[in-house]
Amino acid sequence: MATERELSDFLRSVERRAFKRTVYHVRDDEAALDIVQDSMLKLAEHYGDKPAEELPMLFQRILSNSTLDWFRRQKTRNALFSNLGDFEAAGEDGDFDLLETYDAADESQATESSEDTVRRAQILRDIEAEILELPARQREAFLMRYWEDMDVAETAAAMGCSVGSVKTHCSRALQALSKALKAKGIHP
């Protein structure tokens, strides 16, 4: 059984990545924060007595389900209450940075010219924009596999689908990203 300290440490370790992943899905910072906080509360309330090694998979599953629930509520709300504001995409203010892990203190980047720095920032924005354009399930599989570093089986369990579906979603996401980025002149 996880101790209160282990649960707290686990939640602290995943909060930032969970928030980023959720922002990519819902495209709304406030909604993403609510979803992550609700998921953390559900984990603590209902599964806090589980062994510490089970917490990551339980949390991923709760987070995925909470995100799906949010989409269902949005669909219902938008069907009942539509106005011009409902047709505007949320989260397009450009404030969210895909790769905040960029470290300017890194030696290889410290000698980088300002032109290269600007070019790098533009490429990262282009990558982020293309990830946001992926269909929801492809984006979810892609982020779990390559952002969260989850293996195929863990991703399948968290998404509630088969291993083959995860592989298909990831393959399609990679193909779509590759094609879109090549069209913009970005090559690996």
N, C-alpha and C positions, 0 to 999 in steps of 0.2 A: 504494500500500500504506500502511496506517495505521501510524504509528510507535507505539512503546510508550507514549509520552506522549499521543498522540491517543486510543488505546484506553483508557488510564487516565482521561483527561478525560471521554470519552464515558460510561464506566461510572459515574463519579462523578455525572455529570449526570442519569442515568436511574434510579439506584438507589432513590431515595425514591418516585418516581411508580410505578415497577415494583412496589415493595413494597405500596403502597396498592392498586394495581389487583389484585394477587394476593390480598391480604387480602379484598377484596370477593368474589373468586371462591371461595376455599377456606374463608373464615370461621375461620381459625386462624392466629394471628400466627407461631407457630413454623414451621408448615408453609410459610407464605408466605415467610418468611425463607430457608428451605432451598431452595425452588423458585427464588427470585431468585438466590441464590448459585450454585446449580447452573447456572442459565441463563447467568450471567456467566462462569463457568468454561468452559462449553461454547463460548461465543462466543470467549473468549480462546484456548482450545486449538485449536479447529477453524477459526476464521475470523479470527484476529488478523492474518493476512496480506492480508486484503481491503482495498480502498480505504475510507477513513474515511466517505465518503458512503453506503456500503452497510451500515454497522454498524447504524443504527437499524432498518431493515427486518429484517435478519438477527436482531437481538436480539428484536424483537417476535415473530417467528416461533418462535424457540427458546423464549421465555417462554410463548407459547400452547401449544406442544407439551408443555413440561414440566408445565404446569398440567393439561392433558388426561391426561398420564401419571399424575399424582398422583391424579386422580379415578378412573382405571382401577385403580390399586393399592388405593385405598380401597374401591372396590366389591368387589374380590376379597377383600380382608382382611375386610370386613364380612360377606361371604357365608360365609367360613370361620370367623371368630371373632366371634360376636355375644354381647353381654352388654348389660345396661341402659345402661352408659356409651356404647355405640355409638349409642344413640337420642337422645342429648342433642346439641343443636346446639352446635358449637364457636364460640368467639369472641363470645359474647353477654354478655361482662362489661362492655360499655359503655365501655371505655377508649379505643377507637379513634375519632378525630374525623374525620368526612368532610372538612371544610374547615379544615384546620389553617392554611390561608393567611390566615385571618381576622386582620387586623392592627388591634389596639386603638389603635395610635398614629395611625391614619388620622384626619384632621381631621373628616370627616363622622361618624365613630363616637365621637370623643372627647367630643362633646357629648350623646351618647346617654344616656338615663336607664338606671338599672339594670333597670327593668322591661322596657325595649326590648331590652336586652342579653340578658336571660333569655329573652324571647320569640324573639329571633333564634337563640339557642342551641337552643331547642326545635324551631324550624322546621328547622334544620340536622340535628338528630337524626332528625326525621321523614323528611326527604329521604333521609338515609343508610339508614334502615330500609326505606324503599320500594325503594331501589336494590338492597338485599340480597335483596328478595323477587322480583326479576325472574328469569326463567329464565336459566340460565347463558349461553347464546349471545346473548340480548338484552343481558344485563348486560355481557358482553365487548364487543360492538359499541358499546353506549352509552358505556362508559368509554373505549374507544379513540378514538371520534369526538369526544366532548365533554370528556373529561378529558385525554386525551393530545393533542388537537387534530390527529389524523391525518385525512387526507382519505379519501374513500370507497375509492379504489383502494388506498391504503396499508393501510387496515383490512381490505379483502378479501384482500390478499396475506398479511397477518399471520394472519388467521383461516383461510386456506386455503379460501375460498369465493368465490362470484361477487359482483360489485358489487351486483347486484339483491338478493342475500341480505342483504348488509350494510344496504342501504336498508330492506328489510323488517324486519329485526331492530331497527334504530334507530327506525323508525316505530312499531312495536308497543311498544317500550320507552317511547317518549315518550307514547304514548296511555295505557299502563298507569300511568305515573308521574303524568300529568296527572289522570287519573280518581281515583287514590288520594289525591293531595294535595288535590284539590278536595273530596273526601269529608271530609277533615280540616279543611276551611275555609282551606286555603292556596291563594291565587290569585296568579299572576304579576303 
